[in-house]
Amino acid sequence: MHPSSEIFIKLPSTLTQQQTSRSTLSQGKQGSRSSHHPAAAQAPDEGALMTLAETLKEHSVDHEMWIEQPENIATCIALRPYPKDQVHQYLKKFKLLK
């Protein structure tokens, strides 16, 4: 991986392919969709992103990993909307981007 590459973690504010999740749907029904804020955080390198993906998988946090082709480099993880208190512990070490 190139040292200047940027690796991102995206926390979307909209429903995606995982929109069938009960908690995501119930949040939408409660009208709290306006309280969802998209955010992006930066991982220091691809290794940190891969470690995060494993941690999220171990804790059953719905996410998708983007792999750039043809380089086969992990560049982004996207999570479905979650209440902050459910995912903050996994993401707090990453720099939040403005």
mmCIF file as gemmi writes it, N, C-alpha and C atoms, coordinates in Angstrom:
data_model
loop_
_atom_site.group_PDB
_atom_site.id
_atom_site.type_symbol
_atom_site.label_atom_id
_atom_site.label_alt_id
_atom_site.label_comp_id
_atom_site.label_asym_id
_atom_site.label_entity_id
_atom_site.label_seq_id
_atom_site.pdbx_PDB_ins_code
_atom_site.Cartn_x
_atom_site.Cartn_y
_atom_site.Cartn_z
_atom_site.occupancy
_atom_site.B_iso_or_equiv
_atom_site.pdbx_formal_charge
_atom_site.auth_seq_id
_atom_site.auth_asym_id
_atom_site.pdbx_PDB_model_num
ATOM 1 N N . MET Axp A 1 ? 0.838 -1.172 0 1 0 ? 1 A 1
ATOM 2 C CA . MET Axp A 1 ? 0 0 0 1 0 ? 1 A 1
ATOM 3 C C . MET Axp A 1 ? 0.881 1.233 0 1 0 ? 1 A 1
ATOM 4 N N . HIS Axp A 2 ? 0.437 2.253 -0.686 1 0 ? 2 A 1
ATOM 5 C CA . HIS Axp A 2 ? 1.185 3.504 -0.733 1 0 ? 2 A 1
ATOM 6 C C . HIS Axp A 2 ? 1.035 4.232 0.59 1 0 ? 2 A 1
ATOM 7 N N . PRO Axp A 3 ? 2.118 4.785 1.16 1 0 ? 3 A 1
ATOM 8 C CA . PRO Axp A 3 ? 2.049 5.45 2.459 1 0 ? 3 A 1
ATOM 9 C C . PRO Axp A 3 ? 1.104 6.64 2.47 1 0 ? 3 A 1
ATOM 10 N N . SER Axp A 4 ? 0.848 7.262 1.324 1 0 ? 4 A 1
ATOM 11 C CA . SER Axp A 4 ? -0.004 8.438 1.315 1 0 ? 4 A 1
ATOM 12 C C . SER Axp A 4 ? -1.479 8.089 1.12 1 0 ? 4 A 1
ATOM 13 N N . SER Axp A 5 ? -1.794 6.799 0.98 1 0 ? 5 A 1
ATOM 14 C CA . SER Axp A 5 ? -3.176 6.39 0.772 1 0 ? 5 A 1
ATOM 15 C C . SER Axp A 5 ? -4.012 6.717 2.003 1 0 ? 5 A 1
ATOM 16 N N . GLU Axp A 6 ? -5.24 7.106 1.76 1 0 ? 6 A 1
ATOM 17 C CA . GLU Axp A 6 ? -6.149 7.376 2.856 1 0 ? 6 A 1
ATOM 18 C C . GLU Axp A 6 ? -7.13 6.221 2.978 1 0 ? 6 A 1
ATOM 19 N N . ILE Axp A 7 ? -7.358 5.796 4.19 1 0 ? 7 A 1
ATOM 20 C CA . ILE Axp A 7 ? -8.257 4.698 4.487 1 0 ? 7 A 1
ATOM 21 C C . ILE Axp A 7 ? -9.397 5.28 5.313 1 0 ? 7 A 1
ATOM 22 N N . PHE Axp A 8 ? -10.634 4.992 4.939 1 0 ? 8 A 1
ATOM 23 C CA . PHE Axp A 8 ? -11.766 5.612 5.608 1 0 ? 8 A 1
ATOM 24 C C . PHE Axp A 8 ? -12.727 4.602 6.192 1 0 ? 8 A 1
ATOM 25 N N . ILE Axp A 9 ? -13.426 5.064 7.218 1 0 ? 9 A 1
ATOM 26 C CA . ILE Axp A 9 ? -14.526 4.343 7.816 1 0 ? 9 A 1
ATOM 27 C C . ILE Axp A 9 ? -15.732 5.251 7.633 1 0 ? 9 A 1
ATOM 28 N N . LYS Axp A 10 ? -16.739 4.79 6.954 1 0 ? 10 A 1
ATOM 29 C CA . LYS Axp A 10 ? -17.903 5.625 6.67 1 0 ? 10 A 1
ATOM 30 C C . LYS Axp A 10 ? -19.077 5.136 7.497 1 0 ? 10 A 1
ATOM 31 N N . LEU Axp A 11 ? -19.721 6.067 8.148 1 0 ? 11 A 1
ATOM 32 C CA . LEU Axp A 11 ? -20.892 5.766 8.949 1 0 ? 11 A 1
ATOM 33 C C . LEU Axp A 11 ? -22.079 6.445 8.277 1 0 ? 11 A 1
ATOM 34 N N . PRO Axp A 12 ? -22.817 5.728 7.44 1 0 ? 12 A 1
ATOM 35 C CA . PRO Axp A 12 ? -23.863 6.358 6.64 1 0 ? 12 A 1
ATOM 36 C C . PRO Axp A 12 ? -25.074 6.776 7.453 1 0 ? 12 A 1
ATOM 37 N N . SER Axp A 13 ? -25.798 7.764 6.92 1 0 ? 13 A 1
ATOM 38 C CA . SER Axp A 13 ? -27.001 8.235 7.592 1 0 ? 13 A 1
ATOM 39 C C . SER Axp A 13 ? -28.255 7.683 6.936 1 0 ? 13 A 1
ATOM 40 N N . THR Axp A 14 ? -28.11 6.954 5.863 1 0 ? 14 A 1
ATOM 41 C CA . THR Axp A 14 ? -29.276 6.444 5.153 1 0 ? 14 A 1
ATOM 42 C C . THR Axp A 14 ? -29.312 4.931 5.202 1 0 ? 14 A 1
ATOM 43 N N . LEU Axp A 15 ? -30.469 4.38 4.932 1 0 ? 15 A 1
ATOM 44 C CA . LEU Axp A 15 ? -30.618 2.939 4.888 1 0 ? 15 A 1
ATOM 45 C C . LEU Axp A 15 ? -29.961 2.406 3.623 1 0 ? 15 A 1
ATOM 46 N N . THR Axp A 16 ? -29.284 1.277 3.736 1 0 ? 16 A 1
ATOM 47 C CA . THR Axp A 16 ? -28.594 0.696 2.595 1 0 ? 16 A 1
ATOM 48 C C . THR Axp A 16 ? -29.097 -0.718 2.38 1 0 ? 16 A 1
ATOM 49 N N . GLN Axp A 17 ? -28.275 -1.565 1.806 1 0 ? 17 A 1
ATOM 50 C CA . GLN Axp A 17 ? -28.705 -2.932 1.53 1 0 ? 17 A 1
ATOM 51 C C . GLN Axp A 17 ? -29.038 -3.698 2.795 1 0 ? 17 A 1
ATOM 52 N N . GLN Axp A 18 ? -28.601 -3.24 3.946 1 0 ? 18 A 1
ATOM 53 C CA . GLN Axp A 18 ? -28.904 -3.921 5.197 1 0 ? 18 A 1
ATOM 54 C C . GLN Axp A 18 ? -30.112 -3.301 5.88 1 0 ? 18 A 1
ATOM 55 N N . GLN Axp A 19 ? -30.992 -2.689 5.099 1 0 ? 19 A 1
ATOM 56 C CA . GLN Axp A 19 ? -32.133 -1.976 5.65 1 0 ? 19 A 1
ATOM 57 C C . GLN Axp A 19 ? -33.149 -2.882 6.308 1 0 ? 19 A 1
ATOM 58 N N . THR Axp A 20 ? -33.02 -4.18 6.186 1 0 ? 20 A 1
ATOM 59 C CA . THR Axp A 20 ? -33.976 -5.081 6.806 1 0 ? 20 A 1
ATOM 60 C C . THR Axp A 20 ? -33.668 -5.342 8.278 1 0 ? 20 A 1
ATOM 61 N N . SER Axp A 21 ? -32.576 -4.814 8.784 1 0 ? 21 A 1
ATOM 62 C CA . SER Axp A 21 ? -32.25 -4.99 10.191 1 0 ? 21 A 1
ATOM 63 C C . SER Axp A 21 ? -33.376 -4.427 11.056 1 0 ? 21 A 1
ATOM 64 N N . ARG Axp A 22 ? -33.789 -5.192 12.041 1 0 ? 22 A 1
ATOM 65 C CA . ARG Axp A 22 ? -34.896 -4.75 12.916 1 0 ? 22 A 1
ATOM 66 C C . ARG Axp A 22 ? -34.596 -3.416 13.592 1 0 ? 22 A 1
ATOM 67 N N . SER Axp A 23 ? -33.376 -3.253 14.116 1 0 ? 23 A 1
ATOM 68 C CA . SER Axp A 23 ? -33.074 -2.012 14.824 1 0 ? 23 A 1
ATOM 69 C C . SER Axp A 23 ? -33.023 -0.828 13.866 1 0 ? 23 A 1
ATOM 70 N N . THR Axp A 24 ? -32.521 -1.039 12.648 1 0 ? 24 A 1
ATOM 71 C CA . THR Axp A 24 ? -32.48 0.045 11.673 1 0 ? 24 A 1
ATOM 72 C C . THR Axp A 24 ? -33.892 0.442 11.277 1 0 ? 24 A 1
ATOM 73 N N . LEU Axp A 25 ? -34.741 -0.553 11.022 1 0 ? 25 A 1
ATOM 74 C CA . LEU Axp A 25 ? -36.114 -0.256 10.638 1 0 ? 25 A 1
ATOM 75 C C . LEU Axp A 25 ? -36.871 0.414 11.776 1 0 ? 25 A 1
ATOM 76 N N . SER Axp A 26 ? -36.672 -0.05 13.019 1 0 ? 26 A 1
ATOM 77 C CA . SER Axp A 26 ? -37.389 0.555 14.134 1 0 ? 26 A 1
ATOM 78 C C . SER Axp A 26 ? -36.934 1.987 14.366 1 0 ? 26 A 1
ATOM 79 N N . GLN Axp A 27 ? -35.652 2.283 14.131 1 0 ? 27 A 1
ATOM 80 C CA . GLN Axp A 27 ? -35.177 3.659 14.256 1 0 ? 27 A 1
ATOM 81 C C . GLN Axp A 27 ? -35.856 4.536 13.222 1 0 ? 27 A 1
ATOM 82 N N . GLY Axp A 28 ? -36.013 4.013 12.01 1 0 ? 28 A 1
ATOM 83 C CA . GLY Axp A 28 ? -36.677 4.764 10.953 1 0 ? 28 A 1
ATOM 84 C C . GLY Axp A 28 ? -38.138 5.008 11.277 1 0 ? 28 A 1
ATOM 85 N N . LYS Axp A 29 ? -38.816 4.022 11.854 1 0 ? 29 A 1
ATOM 86 C CA . LYS Axp A 29 ? -40.225 4.154 12.209 1 0 ? 29 A 1
ATOM 87 C C . LYS Axp A 29 ? -40.418 5.182 13.315 1 0 ? 29 A 1
ATOM 88 N N . GLN Axp A 30 ? -39.445 5.316 14.19 1 0 ? 30 A 1
ATOM 89 C CA . GLN Axp A 30 ? -39.548 6.258 15.296 1 0 ? 30 A 1
ATOM 90 C C . GLN Axp A 30 ? -39.331 7.693 14.845 1 0 ? 30 A 1
ATOM 91 N N . GLY Axp A 31 ? -39.024 7.872 13.575 1 0 ? 31 A 1
ATOM 92 C CA . GLY Axp A 31 ? -38.788 9.222 13.079 1 0 ? 31 A 1
ATOM 93 C C . GLY Axp A 31 ? -37.436 9.766 13.475 1 0 ? 31 A 1
ATOM 94 N N . SER Axp A 32 ? -36.557 8.893 13.914 1 0 ? 32 A 1
ATOM 95 C CA . SER Axp A 32 ? -35.241 9.348 14.369 1 0 ? 32 A 1
ATOM 96 C C . SER Axp A 32 ? -34.244 9.427 13.225 1 0 ? 32 A 1
ATOM 97 N N . ARG Axp A 33 ? -34.716 9.194 12.027 1 0 ? 33 A 1
ATOM 98 C CA . ARG Axp A 33 ? -33.804 9.215 10.886 1 0 ? 33 A 1
ATOM 99 C C . ARG Axp A 33 ? -33.097 10.559 10.771 1 0 ? 33 A 1
ATOM 100 N N . SER Axp A 34 ? -33.777 11.62 11.158 1 0 ? 34 A 1
ATOM 101 C CA . SER Axp A 34 ? -33.15 12.938 11.105 1 0 ? 34 A 1
ATOM 102 C C . SER Axp A 34 ? -32.02 13.066 12.127 1 0 ? 34 A 1
ATOM 103 N N . SER Axp A 35 ? -32.003 12.17 13.112 1 0 ? 35 A 1
ATOM 104 C CA . SER Axp A 35 ? -30.941 12.229 14.108 1 0 ? 35 A 1
ATOM 105 C C . SER Axp A 35 ? -29.701 11.451 13.664 1 0 ? 35 A 1
ATOM 106 N N . HIS Axp A 36 ? -29.798 10.757 12.538 1 0 ? 36 A 1
ATOM 107 C CA . HIS Axp A 36 ? -28.635 10.035 12.003 1 0 ? 36 A 1
ATOM 108 C C . HIS Axp A 36 ? -27.749 11.032 11.281 1 0 ? 36 A 1
ATOM 109 N N . HIS Axp A 37 ? -26.498 11.038 11.648 1 0 ? 37 A 1
ATOM 110 C CA . HIS Axp A 37 ? -25.559 11.951 11.026 1 0 ? 37 A 1
ATOM 111 C C . HIS Axp A 37 ? -24.472 11.148 10.33 1 0 ? 37 A 1
ATOM 112 N N . PRO Axp A 38 ? -24.24 11.4 9.046 1 0 ? 38 A 1
ATOM 113 C CA . PRO Axp A 38 ? -23.143 10.69 8.395 1 0 ? 38 A 1
ATOM 114 C C . PRO Axp A 38 ? -21.822 11.166 8.984 1 0 ? 38 A 1
ATOM 115 N N . ALA Axp A 39 ? -20.886 10.265 9.059 1 0 ? 39 A 1
ATOM 116 C CA . ALA Axp A 39 ? -19.572 10.617 9.588 1 0 ? 39 A 1
ATOM 117 C C . ALA Axp A 39 ? -18.523 9.808 8.842 1 0 ? 39 A 1
ATOM 118 N N . ALA Axp A 40 ? -17.328 10.32 8.835 1 0 ? 40 A 1
ATOM 119 C CA . ALA Axp A 40 ? -16.194 9.596 8.25 1 0 ? 40 A 1
ATOM 120 C C . ALA Axp A 40 ? -15.024 9.702 9.205 1 0 ? 40 A 1
ATOM 121 N N . ALA Axp A 41 ? -14.346 8.604 9.38 1 0 ? 41 A 1
ATOM 122 C CA . ALA Axp A 41 ? -13.161 8.571 10.226 1 0 ? 41 A 1
ATOM 123 C C . ALA Axp A 41 ? -12.024 8.012 9.39 1 0 ? 41 A 1
ATOM 124 N N . GLN Axp A 42 ? -10.811 8.331 9.785 1 0 ? 42 A 1
ATOM 125 C CA . GLN Axp A 42 ? -9.644 7.892 9.032 1 0 ? 42 A 1
ATOM 126 C C . GLN Axp A 42 ? -8.87 6.851 9.82 1 0 ? 42 A 1
ATOM 127 N N . ALA Axp A 43 ? -8.586 5.743 9.162 1 0 ? 43 A 1
ATOM 128 C CA . ALA Axp A 43 ? -7.738 4.712 9.748 1 0 ? 43 A 1
ATOM 129 C C . ALA Axp A 43 ? -6.298 4.983 9.32 1 0 ? 43 A 1
ATOM 130 N N . PRO Axp A 44 ? -5.328 4.705 10.163 1 0 ? 44 A 1
ATOM 131 C CA . PRO Axp A 44 ? -3.939 5.012 9.829 1 0 ? 44 A 1
ATOM 132 C C . PRO Axp A 44 ? -3.377 4.171 8.685 1 0 ? 44 A 1
ATOM 133 N N . ASP Axp A 45 ? -3.894 2.947 8.521 1 0 ? 45 A 1
ATOM 134 C CA . ASP Axp A 45 ? -3.38 2.08 7.457 1 0 ? 45 A 1
ATOM 135 C C . ASP Axp A 45 ? -4.353 0.938 7.203 1 0 ? 45 A 1
ATOM 136 N N . GLU Axp A 46 ? -4.045 0.16 6.193 1 0 ? 46 A 1
ATOM 137 C CA . GLU Axp A 46 ? -4.921 -0.951 5.818 1 0 ? 46 A 1
ATOM 138 C C . GLU Axp A 46 ? -5.014 -1.996 6.933 1 0 ? 46 A 1
ATOM 139 N N . GLY Axp A 47 ? -3.932 -2.204 7.655 1 0 ? 47 A 1
ATOM 140 C CA . GLY Axp A 47 ? -3.934 -3.166 8.761 1 0 ? 47 A 1
ATOM 141 C C . GLY Axp A 47 ? -4.946 -2.799 9.834 1 0 ? 47 A 1
ATOM 142 N N . ALA Axp A 48 ? -5.026 -1.511 10.154 1 0 ? 48 A 1
ATOM 143 C CA . ALA Axp A 48 ? -5.99 -1.043 11.154 1 0 ? 48 A 1
ATOM 144 C C . ALA Axp A 48 ? -7.418 -1.272 10.666 1 0 ? 48 A 1
ATOM 145 N N . LEU Axp A 49 ? -7.63 -1.074 9.377 1 0 ? 49 A 1
ATOM 146 C CA . LEU Axp A 49 ? -8.95 -1.287 8.793 1 0 ? 49 A 1
ATOM 147 C C . LEU Axp A 49 ? -9.327 -2.768 8.844 1 0 ? 49 A 1
ATOM 148 N N . MET Axp A 50 ? -8.391 -3.637 8.543 1 0 ? 50 A 1
ATOM 149 C CA . MET Axp A 50 ? -8.648 -5.083 8.585 1 0 ? 50 A 1
ATOM 150 C C . MET Axp A 50 ? -8.913 -5.548 10.015 1 0 ? 50 A 1
ATOM 151 N N . THR Axp A 51 ? -8.168 -5.001 10.966 1 0 ? 51 A 1
ATOM 152 C CA . THR Axp A 51 ? -8.389 -5.339 12.374 1 0 ? 51 A 1
ATOM 153 C C . THR Axp A 51 ? -9.768 -4.889 12.815 1 0 ? 51 A 1
ATOM 154 N N . LEU Axp A 52 ? -10.161 -3.682 12.402 1 0 ? 52 A 1
ATOM 155 C CA . LEU Axp A 52 ? -11.496 -3.185 12.728 1 0 ? 52 A 1
ATOM 156 C C . LEU Axp A 52 ? -12.563 -4.103 12.137 1 0 ? 52 A 1
ATOM 157 N N . ALA Axp A 53 ? -12.393 -4.536 10.908 1 0 ? 53 A 1
ATOM 158 C CA . ALA Axp A 53 ? -13.366 -5.421 10.265 1 0 ? 53 A 1
ATOM 159 C C . ALA Axp A 53 ? -13.525 -6.715 11.061 1 0 ? 53 A 1
ATOM 160 N N . GLU Axp A 54 ? -12.425 -7.273 11.537 1 0 ? 54 A 1
ATOM 161 C CA . GLU Axp A 54 ? -12.485 -8.496 12.342 1 0 ? 54 A 1
ATOM 162 C C . GLU Axp A 54 ? -13.219 -8.248 13.663 1 0 ? 54 A 1
ATOM 163 N N . THR Axp A 55 ? -12.908 -7.119 14.297 1 0 ? 55 A 1
ATOM 164 C CA . THR Axp A 55 ? -13.572 -6.769 15.563 1 0 ? 55 A 1
ATOM 165 C C . THR Axp A 55 ? -15.067 -6.604 15.356 1 0 ? 55 A 1
ATOM 166 N N . LEU Axp A 56 ? -15.452 -5.904 14.293 1 0 ? 56 A 1
ATOM 167 C CA . LEU Axp A 56 ? -16.872 -5.705 14.012 1 0 ? 56 A 1
ATOM 168 C C . LEU Axp A 56 ? -17.56 -7.043 13.758 1 0 ? 56 A 1
ATOM 169 N N . LYS Axp A 57 ? -16.888 -7.926 13.037 1 0 ? 57 A 1
ATOM 170 C CA . LYS Axp A 57 ? -17.452 -9.244 12.748 1 0 ? 57 A 1
ATOM 171 C C . LYS Axp A 57 ? -17.631 -10.043 14.04 1 0 ? 57 A 1
ATOM 172 N N . GLU Axp A 58 ? -16.624 -10.023 14.907 1 0 ? 58 A 1
ATOM 173 C CA . GLU Axp A 58 ? -16.685 -10.745 16.181 1 0 ? 58 A 1
ATOM 174 C C . GLU Axp A 58 ? -17.842 -10.279 17.05 1 0 ? 58 A 1
ATOM 175 N N . HIS Axp A 59 ? -18.197 -8.988 16.937 1 0 ? 59 A 1
ATOM 176 C CA . HIS Axp A 59 ? -19.253 -8.419 17.766 1 0 ? 59 A 1
ATOM 177 C C . HIS Axp A 59 ? -20.569 -8.243 16.999 1 0 ? 59 A 1
ATOM 178 N N . SER Axp A 60 ? -20.682 -8.911 15.856 1 0 ? 60 A 1
ATOM 179 C CA . SER Axp A 60 ? -21.916 -8.906 15.052 1 0 ? 60 A 1
ATOM 180 C C . SER Axp A 60 ? -22.392 -7.512 14.672 1 0 ? 60 A 1
ATOM 181 N N . VAL Axp A 61 ? -21.444 -6.636 14.338 1 0 ? 61 A 1
ATOM 182 C CA . VAL Axp A 61 ? -21.77 -5.287 13.868 1 0 ? 61 A 1
ATOM 183 C C . VAL Axp A 61 ? -21.841 -5.349 12.338 1 0 ? 61 A 1
ATOM 184 N N . ASP Axp A 62 ? -23.007 -5.024 11.769 1 0 ? 62 A 1
ATOM 185 C CA . ASP Axp A 62 ? -23.18 -5.067 10.319 1 0 ? 62 A 1
ATOM 186 C C . ASP Axp A 62 ? -22.287 -4.034 9.644 1 0 ? 62 A 1
ATOM 187 N N . HIS Axp A 63 ? -21.513 -4.493 8.674 1 0 ? 63 A 1
ATOM 188 C CA . HIS Axp A 63 ? -20.609 -3.598 7.954 1 0 ? 63 A 1
ATOM 189 C C . HIS Axp A 63 ? -20.267 -4.187 6.595 1 0 ? 63 A 1
ATOM 190 N N . GLU Axp A 64 ? -19.757 -3.358 5.733 1 0 ? 64 A 1
ATOM 191 C CA . GLU Axp A 64 ? -19.281 -3.782 4.415 1 0 ? 64 A 1
ATOM 192 C C . GLU Axp A 64 ? -17.877 -3.221 4.212 1 0 ? 64 A 1
ATOM 193 N N . MET Axp A 65 ? -17.015 -4.016 3.628 1 0 ? 65 A 1
ATOM 194 C CA . MET Axp A 65 ? -15.645 -3.582 3.33 1 0 ? 65 A 1
ATOM 195 C C . MET Axp A 65 ? -15.519 -3.341 1.828 1 0 ? 65 A 1
ATOM 196 N N . TRP Axp A 66 ? -14.926 -2.209 1.466 1 0 ? 66 A 1
ATOM 197 C CA . TRP Axp A 66 ? -14.637 -1.909 0.068 1 0 ? 66 A 1
ATOM 198 C C . TRP Axp A 66 ? -13.203 -2.322 -0.226 1 0 ? 66 A 1
ATOM 199 N N . ILE Axp A 67 ? -13.02 -3.054 -1.304 1 0 ? 67 A 1
ATOM 200 C CA . ILE Axp A 67 ? -11.701 -3.481 -1.736 1 0 ? 67 A 1
ATOM 201 C C . ILE Axp A 67 ? -11.442 -2.862 -3.112 1 0 ? 67 A 1
ATOM 202 N N . GLU Axp A 68 ? -10.416 -2.025 -3.208 1 0 ? 68 A 1
ATOM 203 C CA . GLU Axp A 68 ? -10.054 -1.404 -4.484 1 0 ? 68 A 1
ATOM 204 C C . GLU Axp A 68 ? -9.441 -2.449 -5.402 1 0 ? 68 A 1
ATOM 205 N N . GLN Axp A 69 ? -9.887 -2.435 -6.636 1 0 ? 69 A 1
ATOM 206 C CA . GLN Axp A 69 ? -9.36 -3.35 -7.649 1 0 ? 69 A 1
ATOM 207 C C . GLN Axp A 69 ? -8.722 -2.531 -8.757 1 0 ? 69 A 1
ATOM 208 N N . PRO Axp A 70 ? -7.695 -2.93 -9.371 1 0 ? 70 A 1
ATOM 209 C CA . PRO Axp A 70 ? -7.093 -4.265 -9.314 1 0 ? 70 A 1
ATOM 210 C C . PRO Axp A 70 ? -6.048 -4.416 -8.215 1 0 ? 70 A 1
ATOM 211 N N . GLU Axp A 71 ? -5.867 -3.388 -7.396 1 0 ? 71 A 1
ATOM 212 C CA . GLU Axp A 71 ? -4.813 -3.431 -6.373 1 0 ? 71 A 1
ATOM 213 C C . GLU Axp A 71 ? -5.122 -4.403 -5.235 1 0 ? 71 A 1
ATOM 214 N N . ASN Axp A 72 ? -6.416 -4.737 -5.049 1 0 ? 72 A 1
ATOM 215 C CA . ASN Axp A 72 ? -6.853 -5.615 -3.966 1 0 ? 72 A 1
ATOM 216 C C . ASN Axp A 72 ? -6.496 -5.036 -2.589 1 0 ? 72 A 1
ATOM 217 N N . ILE Axp A 73 ? -6.782 -3.732 -2.417 1 0 ? 73 A 1
ATOM 218 C CA . ILE Axp A 73 ? -6.486 -3.016 -1.173 1 0 ? 73 A 1
ATOM 219 C C . ILE Axp A 73 ? -7.793 -2.616 -0.498 1 0 ? 73 A 1
ATOM 220 N N . ALA Axp A 74 ? -7.916 -2.941 0.784 1 0 ? 74 A 1
ATOM 221 C CA . ALA Axp A 74 ? -9.082 -2.506 1.56 1 0 ? 74 A 1
ATOM 222 C C . ALA Axp A 74 ? -8.983 -0.997 1.758 1 0 ? 74 A 1
ATOM 223 N N . THR Axp A 75 ? -10.042 -0.269 1.381 1 0 ? 75 A 1
ATOM 224 C CA . THR Axp A 75 ? -9.985 1.193 1.478 1 0 ? 75 A 1
ATOM 225 C C . THR Axp A 75 ? -11.086 1.799 2.327 1 0 ? 75 A 1
ATOM 226 N N . CYS Axp A 76 ? -12.138 1.052 2.635 1 0 ? 76 A 1
ATOM 227 C CA . CYS Axp A 76 ? -13.249 1.653 3.368 1 0 ? 76 A 1
ATOM 228 C C . CYS Axp A 76 ? -14.086 0.575 4.029 1 0 ? 76 A 1
ATOM 229 N N . ILE Axp A 77 ? -14.627 0.908 5.184 1 0 ? 77 A 1
ATOM 230 C CA . ILE Axp A 77 ? -15.634 0.084 5.851 1 0 ? 77 A 1
ATOM 231 C C . ILE Axp A 77 ? -16.845 0.987 6.049 1 0 ? 77 A 1
ATOM 232 N N . ALA Axp A 78 ? -18.011 0.482 5.711 1 0 ? 78 A 1
ATOM 233 C CA . ALA Axp A 78 ? -19.256 1.223 5.94 1 0 ? 78 A 1
ATOM 234 C C . ALA Axp A 78 ? -20.122 0.432 6.917 1 0 ? 78 A 1
ATOM 235 N N . LEU Axp A 79 ? -20.698 1.134 7.87 1 0 ? 79 A 1
ATOM 236 C CA . LEU Axp A 79 ? -21.599 0.52 8.837 1 0 ? 79 A 1
ATOM 237 C C . LEU Axp A 79 ? -23.018 0.98 8.544 1 0 ? 79 A 1
ATOM 238 N N . ARG Axp A 80 ? -23.992 0.127 8.833 1 0 ? 80 A 1
ATOM 239 C CA . ARG Axp A 80 ? -25.369 0.58 8.76 1 0 ? 80 A 1
ATOM 240 C C . ARG Axp A 80 ? -25.583 1.524 9.939 1 0 ? 80 A 1
ATOM 241 N N . PRO Axp A 81 ? -26.641 2.324 9.92 1 0 ? 81 A 1
ATOM 242 C CA . PRO Axp A 81 ? -26.867 3.229 11.053 1 0 ? 81 A 1
ATOM 243 C C . PRO Axp A 81 ? -27.04 2.458 12.367 1 0 ? 81 A 1
ATOM 244 N N . TYR Axp A 82 ? -26.299 2.866 13.355 1 0 ? 82 A 1
ATOM 245 C CA . TYR Axp A 82 ? -26.368 2.308 14.706 1 0 ? 82 A 1
ATOM 246 C C . TYR Axp A 82 ? -26.45 3.455 15.695 1 0 ? 82 A 1
ATOM 247 N N . PRO Axp A 83 ? -27.082 3.237 16.844 1 0 ? 83 A 1
ATOM 248 C CA . PRO Axp A 83 ? -26.952 4.225 17.915 1 0 ? 83 A 1
ATOM 249 C C . PRO Axp A 83 ? -25.482 4.321 18.303 1 0 ? 83 A 1
ATOM 250 N N . LYS Axp A 84 ? -25.031 5.516 18.567 1 0 ? 84 A 1
ATOM 251 C CA . LYS Axp A 84 ? -23.616 5.762 18.862 1 0 ? 84 A 1
ATOM 252 C C . LYS Axp A 84 ? -23.096 4.86 19.981 1 0 ? 84 A 1
ATOM 253 N N . ASP Axp A 85 ? -23.898 4.649 21.012 1 0 ? 85 A 1
ATOM 254 C CA . ASP Axp A 85 ? -23.426 3.863 22.147 1 0 ? 85 A 1
ATOM 255 C C . ASP Axp A 85 ? -23.172 2.396 21.799 1 0 ? 85 A 1
ATOM 256 N N . GLN Axp A 86 ? -23.686 1.916 20.672 1 0 ? 86 A 1
ATOM 257 C CA . GLN Axp A 86 ? -23.462 0.529 20.276 1 0 ? 86 A 1
ATOM 258 C C . GLN Axp A 86 ? -22.176 0.33 19.48 1 0 ? 86 A 1
ATOM 259 N N . VAL Axp A 87 ? -21.649 1.376 18.841 1 0 ? 87 A 1
ATOM 260 C CA . VAL Axp A 87 ? -20.457 1.198 17.998 1 0 ? 87 A 1
ATOM 261 C C . VAL Axp A 87 ? -19.271 2.085 18.375 1 0 ? 87 A 1
ATOM 262 N N . HIS Axp A 88 ? -19.501 3.064 19.218 1 0 ? 88 A 1
ATOM 263 C CA . HIS Axp A 88 ? -18.435 4.015 19.569 1 0 ? 88 A 1
ATOM 264 C C . HIS Axp A 88 ? -17.197 3.315 20.114 1 0 ? 88 A 1
ATOM 265 N N . GLN Axp A 89 ? -17.378 2.292 20.92 1 0 ? 89 A 1
ATOM 266 C CA . GLN Axp A 89 ? -16.23 1.595 21.524 1 0 ? 89 A 1
ATOM 267 C C . GLN Axp A 89 ? -15.282 1.004 20.474 1 0 ? 89 A 1
ATOM 268 N N . TYR Axp A 90 ? -15.79 0.658 19.304 1 0 ? 90 A 1
ATOM 269 C CA . TYR Axp A 90 ? -14.954 0.078 18.245 1 0 ? 90 A 1
ATOM 270 C C . TYR Axp A 90 ? -14.296 1.146 17.372 1 0 ? 90 A 1
ATOM 271 N N . LEU Axp A 91 ? -14.869 2.344 17.362 1 0 ? 91 A 1
ATOM 272 C CA . LEU Axp A 91 ? -14.426 3.385 16.437 1 0 ? 91 A 1
ATOM 273 C C . LEU Axp A 91 ? -13.679 4.537 17.103 1 0 ? 91 A 1
ATOM 274 N N . LYS Axp A 92 ? -13.658 4.586 18.426 1 0 ? 92 A 1
ATOM 275 C CA . LYS Axp A 92 ? -13.144 5.754 19.13 1 0 ? 92 A 1
ATOM 276 C C . LYS Axp A 92 ? -11.653 6.038 18.892 1 0 ? 92 A 1
ATOM 277 N N . LYS Axp A 93 ? -10.887 5.046 18.489 1 0 ? 93 A 1
ATOM 278 C CA . LYS Axp A 93 ? -9.452 5.294 18.279 1 0 ? 93 A 1
ATOM 279 C C . LYS Axp A 93 ? -9.143 5.885 16.912 1 0 ? 93 A 1
ATOM 280 N N . PHE Axp A 94 ? -10.164 6.007 16.044 1 0 ? 94 A 1
ATOM 281 C CA . PHE Axp A 94 ? -9.956 6.554 14.699 1 0 ? 94 A 1
ATOM 282 C C . PHE Axp A 94 ? -10.279 8.036 14.662 1 0 ? 94 A 1
ATOM 283 N N . LYS Axp A 95 ? -9.511 8.777 13.868 1 0 ? 95 A 1
ATOM 284 C CA . LYS Axp A 95 ? -9.668 10.221 13.76 1 0 ? 95 A 1
ATOM 285 C C . LYS Axp A 95 ? -10.937 10.553 12.975 1 0 ? 95 A 1
ATOM 286 N N . LEU Axp A 96 ? -11.834 11.306 13.609 1 0 ? 96 A 1
ATOM 287 C CA . LEU Axp A 96 ? -13.068 11.738 12.954 1 0 ? 96 A 1
ATOM 288 C C . LEU Axp A 96 ? -12.746 12.887 12.008 1 0 ? 96 A 1
ATOM 289 N N . LEU Axp A 97 ? -13.202 12.775 10.77 1 0 ? 97 A 1
ATOM 290 C CA . LEU Axp A 97 ? -12.96 13.794 9.778 1 0 ? 97 A 1
ATOM 291 C C . LEU Axp A 97 ? -14.135 14.76 9.726 1 0 ? 97 A 1
ATOM 292 N N . LYS Axp A 98 ? -13.841 16.01 9.388 1 0 ? 98 A 1
ATOM 293 C CA . LYS Axp A 98 ? -14.907 17.017 9.291 1 0 ? 98 A 1
ATOM 294 C C . LYS Axp A 98 ? -15.394 17.142 7.879 1 0 ? 98 A 1
